[in-house]
Amino acid sequence: MKKCFFNYLNVHYVFCLLVGYWVIAGGVLKTRAQDPFFTQFYNAPVYMNSAFAGISDRYTIALNYRNEYPFFADLFAVYNSYSFSVDKFYKKYNSGIGIKFSGNSAGNGLMSTLNAAISYSYRVLLGGKNYVRGGLEIGGISRHYGWNKFLFPDQLGNVVQGDPPSTTQEVPAPSNRVSKLDFSFGVLFHHPNYFAGISWKHLNTPDLSILRIRPEESRNNSLPVRWSLHGGYKWYINKDAGYPTFMSLNMVYLQQASLRQINITGIYKFSKVFAGLGWRHAFQNIDALLLSSGIILDRMTIGYSFDLTVSSFGIANGGSHELALRLQLGNEKDADVRTTCYSFY
C-alpha cells in the first residue's frame, strides 16, 4: 500500500524544501541567515563580545553546547550550536588575546557553519576601578550545504501520488562549501560590580551563498551584521567568604536583520552552587522562560540551562538545552586584574 501524501510531506520534508529553495533561489525568499546565541551568554563572554578576551589573568577555557527542539520532526539533531574559546590577559602589554571556534549544524547535515577567529583587546584605566576595553576579532567563516539532502519543488510530483521524492533536475553548485573572511568589533566598560558593552559581528557581511539567480540579489544572501548591547550588575550578600554569596542581573539585547530579542537573567550564587531565572522576549512574542543552574569547583564552573518554550511553537518539541564548562588555568600572579575585572561568578 502506498503511503499518503502527508506521511512524506512531513515537517522534515518541508524544512528540506525551504532550505533547498532558499539555496537555489538565492534570496528570492528574502531570508537572511542568522547566528545562534547562547542562553548562558555569561558563560560564553568572548563569543558575545571580543572585548571580553583577556578579562582574567588566568588562561580561561570556555566550552558551550546548545541543542534546540530535540523532538522536532523526530530528529535529535535539528539544530545544534557549539563554541570553544581560550583567552588570557597580559599585563605587560595591557592586552588580552583569545582564540575562538564556534559553529552550528541544522537538520542533520542540511546546513552547517564553522567560524574560527582570534581576538585582541586593549584595556584603558578610566579612574578608580573603572576600565574600558576595545576588542577586535579577525577570522574566517565557512558554510557547508548538504545538497543531496535538499528537497526542491520539481521533486514533489511523485510525492503527491504517494511515492518518495524523485530526483531533482537542479544543477548542483560547483562546491557545497563557501568560506569568507569575517570581522567583528566590541567595546566593554567594566568595574568589579558591573559591566556594560556593545559589539558588532560580521562587519563585512560575508556572502555565504553557493547559488543565486540574479547577481544583484547577492546582498540578500550575505550574513547580516549582528549587534548587541549587554550589561550586568552584582549585589554581594557575603563578600568575605571563600565562595561569596551574591545576586546578579545580566541582560543582552541583540539584533540581526529582522531578528530582535532581549534576554534577562537573574542569578543567585550561594557557596559552590548557583541558580538562575530569566526570560527571552522576541518582540513578536514572549519566547521562553529560562531556567539555569550550576556548580563551581575551585577553578571549574559547570552550568546547565533549559529554555521552557512558552510561545505558540510549544514545549512538545523539547525546548532548548545548554551545557557550559569554564576552566581557569595558571598561577595567581596578577591580583590587580582579578580585583578590577567583572566576574560572572
ABEGO torsion letter per residue (X at the ends): XBBBAAAABBAAAAAAAAAAAAAAAGGAAGBBBBBBBBABAAABAAAABAAABGABABBBBBBBBBBBGAABGGBABABBBBBBBBBBBBAAAGBBBBBBBBBBBBGGGABBBBBBBBBBBBBBBAEEABBBBBBBBBBBBBBBBBAAABBBAAAAAAAAAGBBBBBBABBBBABABBBBBBBBBBBBBBBAABBBBBBBBGAAGBBABABBABAAAAAAABBBBBBBBBBBBBBBABAABABBBBBBBBBBBBBBEABBBBBBBBBBBBEABBBBBBBBBAGABBABBBBBBBBBBEABBBBBBBBBBABAAEAAAGEBBBBBBBBBBEBBABAAAAAABBBAX
